[in-house]
Amino acid sequence: MSKLKADRSKSVFPLLIPAMILMASLVVVLVCVTGGTPSVYANLIVIPVVETALYSPVWYSALFAAISGFAMGPLVDLFTDNQNRSFSFLIRVAVYVIVSVVISYISSRNRQREKHFEQIATHDALTDLPNFNCISDVKIPPDGAMSILMLSFNDAGDIQGLFGSDFYQSIVKRISEELKSLLSSYPNAKLCKGHDLNYAIVVRHFSSEESLENILASLDNINDVTISVDNIPVYVSYRIGFTVIRPDCSVAEGIRQSNIALRYSFLEDQKISRYTDAMRDYYKGTVSIASEFSSAISKGMVQASYQSIHEAVTHKPFGVEILAKWIRDDGSKMTAEEFVPILEKTSCLSKLTIFMTEEAMKYAVLPANKEKLISINYSAAELNERSVMEFVRAVDASGIGANRVMIEITGAFPEDDFIVRDNLIFLRKHGIRIAIDYLSAAASSFALFTDAPMDFIKINRSITSHINQERGAALFNSIVSFARENNMQTIAEGVENEQQVRCCEQAGVDYLQGYFFSVPQLMPEQKTDPSEAAKDTAGDESCGKGSDENKKTPSYPGITLVEK
C-alpha cells in the first residue's frame, strides 16, 4: 500500500462509521415504512454490515452486525406494532455476526499482509531503516532548504568472504545502530539505508543550514575509528557526498547531485564533498573516459611514444621509457597522468597494461634498440598475481632479455605490503628490473624498500624542478643519498635545462630524463606521416610523463579487521 493510498484511507476511516450508522438507520426506517421485516428492503441492511466489516476491527464488526440484526427484529416490530413477535430474528443476528466476523477477519489479514509488503518495499529488512525510496516522500520546507547526504562505507567484501555473511550482517547492524544513535538528537534528520553499507541522510532546514554542520561533526565520530563487532575490532571509515537544495529544485535532482558528489569524493580521495556544477562536468568527463577507452584502443586512438633516458655525466643513451597518449575524437590529447587514475577504478586498466607491454616489446626487438633498456609504466593498482604472471609471459614470448625490461611502478600500493613484496620478488627473480616513482613510495609504505627488491628510484619532475632552490636541493640530495645507501640507482625526471643537469650530476644522480635530451616521440611504426610526427613531438609539450606531477591514487574507505 503506497503512502498516498494510506493517507487516503486515514481520511476516509473517520467518516466510515457514522456513514454506516446513518445508512443502517435509513434502512430500518425504510423497512418500517414499507410494512416490517418481511419487506424485501430488509435485505439492504447487509450493505452497511459488509461495508463495516471490510474496514473495521472484528469486535466492532460483530457488534455492528448484532445491533443491525436486532434492529431488523424487535426494533422494527416495536415501531410497526407487529403482534406476531418471535425469536426468529436471532437467526438473522447470528448470520449477520458470522458473515461480518469472517469478512472482517479476512480483510484485517489482508491489511496486515499489505502492511508487511509495504514494510518490505520501503524498509531495509536487516536494520528496519527506511530505504532510499523514502527520500522522495520528504518535503522541502517552503521557506527553507533540504540537505541530502550520501554516505558510503566500503562493502567489506573481503570480510564477508573470510568470516561469512553473519559477521558481515553484524557489522551492518552495528554501524546502523551507531548512525541512529548519532542522529537521534536531530529531529529534522532522517536516516535511510541503501544496499550494503550505503546510507542517505535527509536534513530539513527551516531557517538555516546550521544543523548540517553539527550533523557532519557528529558523523565524524564514526569515521576512521575502531569499533568492536562480536568482540572483534573493526576499523571503519566512510566518504560523504552531499548537496543542499531549495524549494525550486526537485528531490530527484537533489539525489542525483549528492550521488555525483559522493562519486567525486572517491575519485579525489576526499572525506566530504559538496556538489558544485564544476563537479558535475568533471564527473561527466570521468564517465566518458572510462566508457570510451576500450573502443579508443581498438581504433588506434591510444598510442605509445618513447622518451630517452641518458647516463649522467657522459649523457650516453641508456634506455627509453614507453609512454601512453590518447588522442580523443575532438582532437584533444590526454597524457597517462590524466586518464590512468580514472582507469584504475575500472576494469579497463588491464587493457592499457597489455597494450603498452605489446608496444614496448615491438619497439625493443628493433635492431636499433638492441642494447637499450625498455621502461614500462606499471600501475600499483595492477600489481597482483595474475597481472605479473601475464607480464612475465609476454616478456619471455618476445625473445628479448628480461634484464633489458624495467617496470616503473606508479600510484599508491595496495594496503597489503606482503602481497606487494611477493609480486615484486617474483618479477625480480625473472630478471625484470624494478623502479619506483618517489611520490608513489611516499604515498605508500617505505618499508617496501627494505623488504622488496628495488633497482631504481625515479625522482619526480615536481622535485627536479625545484633543485635550484635550497629546500628542493636538500630533498633531492636526501633521496639520492637514501638510494645509494640502499644499493639503488636514481633517475631524475623532468630535466629541462643545463642548470638542472649540472645540479643533478653534482648530487650524484645516475641517469637523466627530460626535454633537455628529448621530447616524447611516437613509435616508428606509428609515424605514417613524418611531418605529423615532427609536429607532434615539437608542439605537444604535455606528452612527456614529467610534464605533470604524479597524482596520488586515492585510498578508498574501508572496513578493515584490526589484529588484537
Disulfide bonds with the S-S distance in Angstrom:
none
